[in-house]
Amino acid sequence: MAAIEITPAEVLALKKLALINGALAETLKDPGAKREQTALLRVLMDVAARADLANQVGGTRG
């Protein structure tokens, strides 16, 4: 499996993007669009959390 490195600054940017995406999802009236934005939000949060954890574990090892 190929590894992708995400820097702490990029993790912060992903977290900010997730906040914006969450706010957008809350304002949408169309149920389909809201569902898509919420799904995107979950993916962003998952990627940011995994990258954050990888950076913390990598920092303690190295």
N, C-alpha and C positions, 0 to 999 in steps of 0.2 A: 504494500500500500504506500502510495506517495505521501510524503509529509508536506504540509503547507505551514509556513511560519507566519504568524501574525504578531506584529510588535505591540507593545503596550499602548502606544499612541493609536494604533489601528483598532485595538479593542475598545478604547475610549470612544472613538468615532462610531463604531458599531453600536455601542450602548446609547449614544446620542441619537443615532438613526432609529434605534428601536423606540426610544421615547417619542420621537416625532411620528413614527409609524403608528404607535399606540394612540396618540392624540388624534391622528387622522381617522383611525378606525372607529373611535368613539363618536366622531362627528358625522359619519356616513349614514345616510338614510336607507340606501339600497342594501337589502340583506345579503345579496350575493357579493357585492363589493366589500361590505363589512366583513364577511366571512373570509374573503381572500386576504384582506389587510391583516386580519387577526392571525391567519395562518402564517403570513409573512413575518409578523411580529414574533410568533413562537420560534420560527427558524432563526431569526436574528438573535433572539435571546439565547437560544441553545448554542449557536456558534460563538457568541460573545462569552458565554459561561465556559465553554470548553477551552477557548483560547486563553481566557483569564486563568483558568486552572492550570493549563499547560505552561503558561509563563511563570506562575508561582512555583510549580513543581520543578521546572527547569532552572529557576533562580536559586532554589535551595540545593540542587544537585551541583550546579556549576559555580 
